Amino acid sequence: MPAPRRPAAVAFLILAASPAWAAGVRLGAPFGDHMVIQRDRPVRVWGEAAGGAGVRVRLGPRQERATAAPDGRWSATLEPLPAGGPYVLTAESGGQRAEAADVLVGDVWLCSGQSNMQMTLKESDGGPEAADAAGALGKLRLCSVGKRPSAVPESVGEIRWRVASRESARDFSAVGFFFAADLLADPALRGVPVGVIDASFGGTMCEGWVPAEALSGFAREDLRDSMFGIRPSGLYNGMIAPLGKTSIKGVVWYQGEGNSDRPALYPRLLAALFASWRGRFEDPGLPFIVVQLPDYAPGWSGVSWAWIREAQAAAVRSAEHASLAVGIDTNDGSDLHPRPKREIGRRAALLALHDVYGRPVVARGPEFLRATPEGGSLRVAFDTAGDGLMARGGGPVRGFAVAGADGRYRYADAAIDGDAVVLRSQSVPSPLTVRYAWAGAPGANLVNRSGLPAAPFRTDRATQADADVQRQLAGRLVQTKSYEVVVGGNGMVTSLVAGGKQFLSNDPGWAGGTTLTGGWAPRNLADIREPGPGFLSCADDDVRLDLEFGEGGMDWTVANRGKGEVRLRIALHPKVAVHRRGEPGPVELRRDAAIVLVTGADLVSGPEGSQVLEAAIAGGATRRLTLSFAGK
């Protein structure tokens, strides 16, 4: 959860402790030791000094003078510098000096969005190994912006630059790190320092990242708060505005999950974000690389992610200097926060190399051109840029569906013919329209020879409608004479029946069954194993839930190997009556004649009819709940 706004005195202490602060003169929030300044662009430097005081600013061979305004604010613009360094950036006034040491000049990329951009290197596949090798990337610098929403635009923020190392990389954005590492691997950029700024916040809406003036054309009822009660514009105010008018090379944007249940509004929101950030950084051609959401079967509020992907693609098509990194086929679609982040970073880096740096690399998969009916088939042509078409993994091409005049789609057989795919379906004798990869987790496999996927598309104009049939991860059923338990594919208990009565809420999503919450969303304990008879172990990287079943009861043990607290929530059926036997003591759950005694819960929350048992597990701690059964 984000920290509340600090009072002014605390903010002053943060500045006073910074190497960029000295009595009488201060460098602005983005300027600190180990930073990267954008090459080949005017260098905008600002800060504070005594009102009316002269300030001399130096960076390597460049220097400039400024005069502080009556309110103490000053700014100076230095001539551009080529890639190089390290330098010392200094601001001198009235015999005082503030400085930022070990400053490199290179390319600066801003990586922003919600939880999948925030997901750290240590949490991703191959991330711990990449972090161990991070020290070898001598030209890479990592910058973290504190998660600090605000009601008004701020000029001060918690901004920290660090040299790439195992320690700094482990807790940095995985997508941001892999993106930068792939840039540095390109021969043309190996001598160019790269700085990556991670300004991400899990559980957030696009409107939280857009300044208030850019949202003035939206109806208030169309704008929603993010998680933790963060209001529209709050993240822009607290995390983007403190970057000031820093020159940057481009933006990698990975967000959309929070807006996926209302995709029609998203292109307007993203267009507002593009325009406002380009104004903030005074670069009308600032490149944006938008990560199109990857596979996720459950969707959001009953809306398939196919529609938000279409909205993301529409926003990119309508904007100049914007590119779309296709995210499908990078995971199995079961996890809201998929661990495979290396491929997402690689695809974004390929687009940056091709579209921004002009490098001769294949950066996109096949791009849809047109669909032409040919009697009983439909010919779908693609722009392959000479890289051809193929099915990933061999075998038949999957993911196409066709419809006739009635608009009813059926999956089609697909045959590659040069730079086209010919579609046929016995159920659709005269196909007119086509959809490709149109599902939450579509299982589509059309790629080019470089292995980059074709993006989802459709040729109909039907309004949004969903009946998305998805395969789910296999769960487990446990039966004894006293009770019956169902464990879903995410490692959560979804059903508990005792005495023929259901004790858990069957409300959809996070409100039903059991959840383990921590950070910005419920955890997905999809690594389910059976270490022994009557024993299930469900885990992710940081948390393990052990379920040990006996004839008359069971133990639920949560081991939290992470740093932050997690909470086990057991949502109860509306007809379950709750009583606590003493303080402290077991909680008695009664439904008619059936009784379940729960020992180890911290509290019972919620009103009668929607009550929840909760247990908090601190970082590095283990908690056990015991459930025993009585009654008939």
LUMVEX-891888 format. One record per residue: x, y, z of N, C-alpha, C in turn; residue in three letters. Coordinates in steps of 0.2 Angstrom, whole numbers, plus 5000, padded with zeros to 4 digits. Layout:
REM LUMVEX-891888
XYZXYZXYZALA...
***
This chain:
REM LUMVEX-891888
500449945000500050005000500450065000MET500350114996500750174996500750215002PRO501350245004501350285010500950345009ALA500750375015500350435014500850495013PRO500550545010501050605009501350625015ARG502050635014502450655020502350725022ARG502350745028502250815030502950855027PRO502850925027503350955023504050955027ALA504050945034504650935037505050875036ALA504650815035504950755033505250765026VAL504850795021505150805014505750845014ALA505850895019506450935019507050885022PHE506850845026507450795029507650755023LEU507250725019507450685013507950725009ILE507750785008508150835003508850845007LEU508850865013509450885016509950825017ALA509650765017510150705017510450685011ALA510150715005510350694999511050734997SER511450694993512050724991511950784986PRO511350794983511150844979510950904982ALA510950904989510750964993511350994997TRP511351054997511851095002511451155004ALA511651185010511251245013511351295008ALA510751325006510751385001510651364994GLY510751304992510651284985510451204984VAL510051194980509851124979509651104972ARG509851044970509651024963508950984964LEU508650984958507950964958507950884959GLY507350864960507150794963507550744958ALA507550744952507750694948508550684948PRO508950734950509650734950509950704956PHE510350654955510650624960511250584958GLY511650554962512250514961512050454956ASP512450434952512350374947511850384942HIS511550444941511050454936511250454929MET510850444924510950454917510550514915VAL510950554911510650614908510550604900ILE510050614897509950604890510450634886GLN510750594881511250624877510950664871ARG511350704868511150734862510450774862ASP510350794868509750844869509950894874ARG509650954874509751004878509650984886PRO510150994890510150974897509751024901VAL509151004903508751054908508951034915ARG509151084919509351074926508951124930VAL508751104936508351154940508451134947TRP508251184951508351174958508051234962GLY508351244968508151304972508751334975GLU508751394977509251434980508951494983ALA509251534986509051604989508751644983ALA508151674985507851714980508251774977GLY508351774971508751824968509551804967GLY509751744970510451724970510651704963ALA511251714961511551684955511751614956GLY511651574951511851504952512251484946VAL512751444947513151424941513151344941ARG512951324935512851254934513351224929VAL513651164931514151134927514051064927ARG514151034921514150964919514650944914LEU515250914916515750904912516050964909GLY516050964902516251024899515751084898PRO515151074900514651124899514451154905ARG514351224905514151264910513651314908GLN513251344913512751394912512651434918GLU512351494918512251524924511451544924ARG511151544930510451564931510351604937ALA509851634937509651674943509051654946THR509051634953508451614956507851664956ALA507251644955506651684955506551704963ALA506151754964505951774971505751714975PRO505451664972505251604976505851554977ASP506451574974506951524975507051474969GLY506651474965506751424960507151444954ARG507551404952508051424946508051364941TRP508251384935508351334930508851354925SER509151304922509651324917509651264912ALA509851284906509851234900510551234897THR510851174898511551164895511551134888LEU512051154884512151124878512151044878GLU511851014873511850944873512550914873PRO512550854876513250814877513150744873LEU513650714870513650654867513650604873PRO513550534871513650484876514350484880ALA514350474886515050484889514950484897GLY515450514900515450514907515950464910GLY516050454917515650494922515850564923PRO515350604924515450674926515150694933TYR515250754935514950774941514550834939VAL513850834941513450884940513450934946LEU513550994945513651044951513151104950THR512951124956512551194956512951234962ALA513151294960513551334965513151394966GLU513051424972512751484974512951504981SER513151574981513351604987513851564991GLY514351534988514851494991514651424993GLY514051404992513851334993513751294986GLN513751234987513851184981513451124983ARG512951114978512651044978512851004972ALA512950944972513150904967512850834967GLU512950804960512750734959513350704956ALA513650654959514250624956514050564952ALA514550544948514550484944513950484939ASP513950544936513350554931513550524924VAL513150484921513350464914512850504909LEU513050504903512650534898512450474893VAL511850464892511650414887510950414886GLY510550364886509850364884509450344890ASP508950374891508450374897507750344895VAL507550294898506950264896506450264902TRP505850284902505350284907504950224907LEU504950174912504450124911503950134917CYS503350124914502750144919502150094918SER501750094922501150054922500950024928GLY500549974928500349944935500749874936GLN500449824939500749774943501249734939SER501049724932501549684928502149724926ASN502149784926502749824926503149834932MET502749834938503049834944503349764946GLN503149714944503349644946504149644945MET504449624950505149624951505549574947THR506249584946506649534943506649474947LEU506649474954506749414958506149374957LYS505549404955504949364955504849334948GLU505249344943505149324936505549264934SER505349224929505749174927506449194924ASP506949164927507649184925507849244928GLY507449284932507649344935508149344940GLY508149294945508749294950509349284946PRO509449244941510049234938510249294934GLU509749334931509949394928510149444933ALA509849444939510149494944510849474946ALA510949414947511649394948512149414944ASP511949424937512449444932512349524931ALA511949554934511849624933512449674933ALA512949654938513549694939513949694933GLY513849654928514249654922514049704917ALA513449734918513149784914513349854916LEU513949864915514249924918513949994916GLY513649994910513350054907512550064909LYS512350014914511650014915511550044922LEU511050094923510850124929510150114930ARG509950104936509250094938508950144942LEU508350174941508050224945507350204947CYS507250214953506550194956506250254958SER505650264957505250324959504750294965VAL504750324970504350304976503650304974GLY503250254977502550244975502150294980LYS502050354977501750404982501250454978ARG500650434978500150474975500050534978PRO499750584975499650654978499050684975SER498750724978498150764976498350824971ALA498950844972499150904968499850884964VAL500050914959500650894956501250914960PRO501750874961502250884966502950894962GLU503350934965504050944962504550904966SER504350874971504850834975504550764976VAL505050714975504850644975505450604978GLY505250544979505750494982506050464975GLU506550484973506850464966507550444968ILE507750384966508450354968508750314962ARG509350344960509750314955510250264958TRP510350204955510850154958511150124952ARG511850104953512150064948511849994948VAL511849964942511549894941512049844945ALA511749814950512049764953511549704955SER511749654959511349604961510749634965ARG511049674970510549704975510049754972GLU510249794967509849844965509349814959SER509649764956509249734950508649684953ALA508749654959508249604961507649634962ARG507549694965506949724967506749774961ASP507049774956506849824950506349784945PHE506049824942505549804937505849754932SER505549694932505849644927505849664920ALA505249684918505149704911505649764909VAL505749814914506149864913506949844912GLY507149794917507749774917507949734910PHE507449684908507649644902507649694896PHE507149744896507149784890507849824890PHE508149854895508749884895509349844893ALA509349784896509849734895509849714887ALA509349704884509349694877509549754873ASP509349814875509649874871510349874872LEU510649864878511349864878511749804875LEU511349754873511649694869511749714862ALA511449764859511449784852512149814851ASP512449794846513149814844513149894844PRO512649924841512649994840512650034847ALA512350004852512250034858512750014864LEU513149974863513549944868513949994872ARG514150044868514550104872514150154875GLY513450144874512950204876512650184883VAL512750224888512450214895511750214894PRO511350174898510650164897510350174905VAL509950224906509650234912508850214911GLY508650174916507950154916507550184922VAL507050214921506650244927506050204928ILE505950174934505350134935504850174939ASP504350194936503850234939503150194938ALA503050134942502550094941502150084948SER501550064948501150054954500550004953PHE500549954956500149894955499349914956GLY498949884953498249894954497949964952GLY498249994947498050064945497750074939THR497350124938496950134932497350184928MET497250184921497550224917497450304919CYS496850314921496650384923497050414929GLU497350364933497750384938498450414936GLY498650404930499250424927499150484922TRP498550514922498450574917498350634921VAL498650694920498550754924497750774923PRO497550814928496850834929496650874923ALA497050914920496850954915496750914908GLU497050854908496950814902496350774903ALA496050764909495450734910494850774910LEU494950834909494350884909493850864904SER493950834899493450814894493150754895GLY493250724900492950654902492350664907PHE491850634906491350634911491550604918ALA491450634924491650614930491550534931ARG490850514929490650454931491050394926GLU491450424921491850374917492550364920ASP492750404925493350394928493350364935LEU493750314936493750274942494350284946ARG494350274953494850274957495250204956ASP495950204957496350144957496250114964SER496550054965496650024971496950074977MET496750054983497050094988496750164988PHE496150174985495850244985496250294981GLY496650274977497050324973496550364968ILE496550424968496050464963496350474957ARG495950484952496250504945496750564946PRO497250554942497850604942498250594947SER498150554953498550554959499250524957GLY499250474953499950444951500350494947LEU500050524942500450574938500650634943TYR500250654948500450704952501050684956ASN501050624959501550604964502150564961GLY502150544955502650504952502950524946MET502550564942502750584935502950654936ILE502550694939502650774939503350784943ALA503550744948504250754951504850754946PRO504750714941505250704936505350774932LEU504950824932505050884929505050884922GLY505450914919505550924912506150884909LYS506350824913506850784911506850764904THR507350764900507350734894507450664894SER507050624890507050554890507050534883ILE507250464882507250444875506550414873LYS506150384878505550354876505250324882GLY504650294881504250274887504050194885VAL504050154890503750084889503150084894VAL502550074891501950074895501650004895TRP501549974901501249914902500749924908TYR500149934905499549944909498949924905GLN498349914908497749904905497249854908GLY497649814913497249764917496649794921GLU496849854924496349884928495749914924GLY495849934918495349964913495049914909ASN495249844909495049794904494249784904SER493849804909493149784909492749844906ASP493149904904492849954900493249974895ARG493349934890493849944885493750004880PRO493050014879492850074874493150134876ALA493250154882493550214884494350224884LEU494650164884495350164884495750194879TYR495550194873495950234868495950304869PRO495450334872495450404873495850424879ARG495850374884496250384890497050384888LEU497150334884497850324882498150384878LEU497650404873497850464869497950524874ALA497550534879497650594884498350584887ALA498550524889499150504892499750524888LEU499750504882500250514877500350594876PHE499850624875499850704874500150734880ALA499850714886500050754892500850734894SER501050674893501750664895502150694890TRP501950694883502450734878502450804880ARG501950834883501950904885502450914891GLY502350864896502750864902503450864900ARG503650824896504450814894504650854888PHE504150894886504350944880504650914874GLU504250854872504450814867503850794863ASP503650834858503050804854503050744851PRO503650724849503750654846504050604851GLY503950614857504150564862503850494860LEU504350444859504050374857503750334863PRO503250304862502850264867502850194864PHE503050144868503050074867502550044872ILE501950024869501349994873501349924873VAL501449894879501449814879500649794879VAL500449764874499849734873499749674878GLN499149674882499149624887499249554885LEU499549514889499649444887499049404889PRO499149334888498649284889498449294897ASP497749294897497449284904496749264903TYR496649194905495949164904495349194907ALA495449214914494849234918494549294915PRO494949344912494649404910494549444916GLY494049494916493949544921493249564921TRP492949554927492149564927491749534921SER491949474919491649444914491849474907GLY492349514906492549544900493149514898VAL493149474892493749444889494349504888SER494949484889495449534887495549544880TRP495249504876495249514869495049594867ALA494549614871494349684869494849744872TRP495149734877495649784879496249784875ILE496449724872496949714867496749754861ARG496149754859495949784853495949864854GLU495749884860495849954862496549984862ALA496949944865497649954865497949964858GLN497749924854498049924847497749984843ALA497050004845496750064842497150124844ALA497350124850497650184853498350194850ALA498650144848499350144845499250164838VAL498750134834498650154827498550224826ARG498150254831497950324830498450374832SER499050354835499550404837500150394833ALA500550454832501150444829501650424835GLU502250394832502750374837502550334842HIS502150284841501850234846501950164843ALA502150124847502250054844501950004849SER501749944846501349894850501749834851LEU501949814857502249754859501749694860ALA501649654856501149604857501349554862VAL500949544867501049504873500849434873GLY500349414868500149344868500649294867ILE500549234869500949174869501549174873ASP501549214878502149214883502049184889THR501349154890501249124896500649074895ASN500449034900499848994899499149024901ASP499149084903498549114903498149104910GLY498549074915498249064921498349114927SER498849154925499049204931499049274929ASP498649314933498649384932499349414932LEU499749384935500449414935500949364933HIS500949354926501349294924502149304925PRO502449254926503149254928503649274922ARG503449244916503849254910503849324908PRO504349364910504449434908505049454904LYS505449404903506049414898505849424891ARG505349384889505049394882504749464881GLU504349484886504049544885504549604885ILE505049604889505549654888505949644881GLY506049584879506349574872505949604867ARG505349594867504949624861504849694862ARG504849724867504849794868505549824866ALA506049794867506749814865506849814858ALA506549754854506549754847506249814844LEU505649834847505249894844505649954845LEU505949964851506450024852506950024847ALA507349964846507849964841507649984834LEU507149954832506949964825506650034824HIS506150054829505750114827506050174830ASP506450174835506750234838507450234836VAL507850184836508550184834508750174827TYR508250154823508350134816508750074815GLY508750034819509149974818508849924813ARG509249884809508949834805508749774808PRO508249774812508049704816507349694814VAL507149634814506449614814506149624820VAL505649674821505349694827504649674828ALA504249654823503549634823503449574820ARG502849544822502649484819502249504813GLY501949454810501549464804500949514805PRO500849564801500349614802499749604797GLU499149594800498549584795498449644790PHE498349624784498149664779497449664777LEU497149614775496549604772496249534772ARG495649524772495349464771494849464765ALA494949414761494549404754494249344754THR493549344753493149284752493349254745PRO493449184745493649144739493149084739GLU492549094737492049034737491949014744GLY492148954745492048924752492648934757GLY493048974755493648994760493749064761SER494149084765494349154766495149164766LEU495349204762496049214761496249274766ARG496749264770496949314775497649334773VAL497749394771498449414769498749454774ALA499449444775499849474780500449514777PHE500649564780501249604779501749564783ASP502249524780502749494784503449524784THR503449574780504149614779504649564777ALA504449514773504949464770505149404775GLY504849404781505049354786504549294786ASP504049294782503649234781503149224786GLY502849164786502349144790502549064792LEU502349054799502448984801502048974807MET501948914809501548894816502148884821ALA502048914827502548904832502448834834ARG503048804835503048734837502848684832GLY502748704825502548654820501848634821GLY501648594816500948574817500448624814GLY499848614815499348664811499348724815PRO499048774811499048844813498348844817VAL498448874823497848884828497648954829ARG497048964831496849034833496349064829GLY496149044822495749074818495049054819PHE494549094818493849084818493549124812ALA493049094809492649124804491949124805VAL491549174802490849184802490549194795ALA489949174794489649194788489149254789GLY488649264785488249314786487849324793ALA487749264796487449264803487849284808ASP488549294807488949324812489149274818GLY488949204817489149154822489849124820ARG490249134824490949114823491049034825TYR491449004820491748934822492448934820ARG492848894824493548884822493648854815TYR494148874812494348864805494948824805ALA494948784800495648754798496048804794ASP496648804795497048854792497648824789ALA497748854782498348824779498748884776ALA499448884777499848944775499948934768ILE499848994764500048994757500349064756ASP501049054756501449114755501449164761GLY501249224759501149274765500349274766ASP500049224765499249224767499149164771ALA498549164774498249104777497549094774VAL497449034772496849014769496448974774VAL495749004775495348974781494748934778LEU494548884781493948844779493648814785ARG493048814785492648774790492048744788SER491948684789491348644787490748674790GLN490748704795490148734799489948804796SER490448834792490348904789490548894781VAL490048874777490148864770490348924766PRO490148984768490349044765490549094770SER491149094772491449134777491549204774PRO491349254778491449324777491949364781LEU491949344788492349384792492749334796THR493349364799493749324803493949354809VAL494049314814494449334821495049294822ARG495549324824496149284826496349304833TYR496549254837496749254844496249294848ALA495649284847495049324850494849294856TRP495249294861495049254868495549284873ALA495349264879495749284885496449254884GLY496449184883497049154882496949104876ALA497049134870496849104864497249044861PRO497849034864498148974861498348984854GLY498349044851498549054844499349044843ALA499549024837500249014836500549034829ASN500149084826500449104820501049154821LEU501649144818502249184819502549194813VAL503149234813503549244807504149194809ASN504649194804505249154805505649174811ARG505549234813505949264819505549244825SER505049214825504649194831504249244834GLY504149304831503649354833502949344831LEU502449344836501749324834501349384830PRO500849354827500349394824499949424830ALA499749484829499349514834498649494833ALA498249494839497549484838497149534834PRO496649514830496249554826495649524824PHE495149564822494549544819494349594813ARG493849564809493649604803492949624804THR492549594809491849614810491849684814ASP491249714814491149774818490549754824ARG490549694826490049674831490249714837ALA489749724841489849764848490149704853THR490349734858490749694863490249644866GLN490449574865490049524868490449464870ALA490349434875490849384878490449314880ASP490749264877490549194880491249154879ALA491749174883492349154882492549084885ASP492549024882492648964885493348954885VAL493648944892494348934893494448874897GLN495048844895495248784899495548814906ARG495448774911495648804917496248754920GLN496648774924497148734927496748684932LEU497048624932496748564936496748584943ALA496248574947496248574954496248504957GLY496048504964496048444967495348434971ARG495148374972494548364976494748314982LEU494648334988494748294994494148274997VAL494048214999493448185002493648145008GLN493248155013493348115019492548105021THR492548065027491848045029491548115033LYS491948155035491748215038491648275034SER492048285029492048345025492248335018TYR492148385013492448385006492648445005GLU493248455002493648515000493848514993VAL493748564989493948574982494448634982VAL495048614979495648664979495648684971VAL495648744970495648764963496348764960GLY496448774953497048774950497548834952GLY497248884956497648934959497948924966ASN497748864968497948844975497548864981GLY496948894979496548924984495948874985MET495648864991495148824993494448854991VAL494148824986493548854983492848824986THR492948774989492348744992492548704998SER492148705004492148675010491448645012LEU491348585011490648555013490748515019VAL490348525024490348485030489648475032ALA489448405034488748395035488348405030GLY488548405024488148415018487948485017GLY488348535020488248605020488848645017LYS488748685013489348725010489448785015GLN490148795017490348845022490648905019PHE490848895013491248955009490748995005LEU490849055004490449095000490649074992SER490149074988490249064981490249124977ASN490349184980490349244976490949244971ASP490849274966491349274961492049304963PRO492549284959493149324960493449324967GLY493749384969494149384975493649384981TRP492949394980492549394986492349324989ALA492449274985492249204987492749164989GLY492649104992493149054994493649084998GLY494249064997494849085001495349124996THR495649174999496149214995496749225000THR497349234997497949255000498149324997LEU498049375000498149434997498849465000THR499149504996499849534998500049574992GLY500249634994500449684988499849714985GLY499749704979499249734975498649684972TRP498649624974498149574971498249514975ALA497749464974497749394977498349364974PRO498649314978499249274975498949214972ARG499349194967499149134963499649074965ASN499449034969499848974971499748914967LEU499948924960499748874955500248814955ALA500848824959501348764959501048714965ASP500648674963500248624967500648554967ILE500748534973501148474973500848424979ARG500948364978500648314983501248274986GLU501548304992502148284995502048214998PRO501348205000501248135003500448125003GLY500248065006499548055006499148105011PRO498648125008498248175012498548245013GLY499048265008499448325009499448355003PHE499348425002499348464997499848524998LEU500248544994500648604995500548644989SER500348704990500248754985500648814986CYS501048834980501548884982501648934976ALA501948994977502249034972502949044974ASP503249104972503949114974504049124981ASP503549164984503649184991503249154996ASP502649124994502149104999501949024998VAL501948985003501748915002501148905007ARG500648875004500048855008500048775008LEU500148745014500148675015499448655018ASP499148605015498448585017498548515019LEU498448495025498548425028497848405030GLU497648345027496948325028496948265033PHE496548265038496448205042495648185042GLY495548135045494848115045494348165048GLU494548195054494048235058494248305057GLY494748325053494948395053495548405048GLY495748465048496348485043496748545046MET497348545044497848605046497948645039ASP497948705040498148755034498748795037TRP499248785034499848815036500148865031THR500248925032500448975027501148995029VAL501648985025502349005026502549065021ALA502649125024502749185020503549195020ASN503849175014504549185014504749255011ARG504249295009504349365007504449415013GLY504549475011504649535016503949565018LYS503449565014502849605016502349555019GLY501849585022501349545025500849515020GLU500649455021500049425017499549415022VAL498849415019498249395023497949335020ARG497749285024497349235022496649255024LEU496149255019495449275020495049215018ARG494549195022494149145021493449175021ILE493149185015492449215014491949155016ALA491449175020490949125023490349135019LEU489949075019489349075016488849115020HIS488349155016487949195020487549165025PRO487449095025486949065030487449035036LYS488049045036488449025041488449075047VAL488249045053488349085059488949085062ALA489249135065489949145067489849155075VAL490249115079490349125086491049115088HIS491249155093491949145095491949125102ARG492249065104492249035110492849065114ARG492649115118493149145122493649195118GLY494049235122494549275119495249265122GLU495749235119495649205112495349135112PRO495149115107494849045107494649035100GLY494448965099494248955092493548985090PRO493548995083492949025080492448965078VAL491848965081491348915079490948945073GLU490948905068490548915062490048865062LEU489348885061488848835062488348855056ARG488148795053487648805048487148745049ARG486548765052486048705054486448665059ASP486448605058486748555063487548545062ALA487748575056488448565055488948615058ALA489448595061489948645065490648635062ILE490948685061491648685060492048735065VAL492548705068492948745073493548765070LEU493748835070494348865067494748895072VAL495348865073495848895078496448925074THR496548985076497149025073496949085069GLY496349095068496149155065496249215069ALA496449275066496449335070495849365071ASP495349375066494749415067494249385062LEU493649415064493049405059492849475057VAL492849485051492649545048492049545044SER491749605042491149605038490549595042GLY489949625038489349615042489049545041PRO488549535045488249475045487949455038GLU488049395036487849375029488449385024GLY488949415026489549415021490249425026SER490249375031490849375035491449345032GLN492049365035492649335033493049325039VAL493449265039493949255043494549275041LEU495049305045495649335042496249315047GLU496749305044497449285048497949325044ALA498349365048498949395045499549355046ALA499949355041500649325041501149375039ILE501549385044502049435043502649405038ALA503049455035503549425031504049385035GLY504249325033504749285036504349235041GLY503749245042503349205047502949155044ALA502649105049502249055047501649055052THR501049035049500449035053500048965052ARG499748945057499348875056498648895058ARG498148875054497448865056497248795056LEU496948775061496648705062495948715061THR495648665057494948665056494748595058LEU494248595063493948525065493248525064SER492948465064492248465062491848425067PHE491248455068490748425073490048425070ALA489548405074488848405072488748355067GLY488148355064487948305059488048335052LYS
***
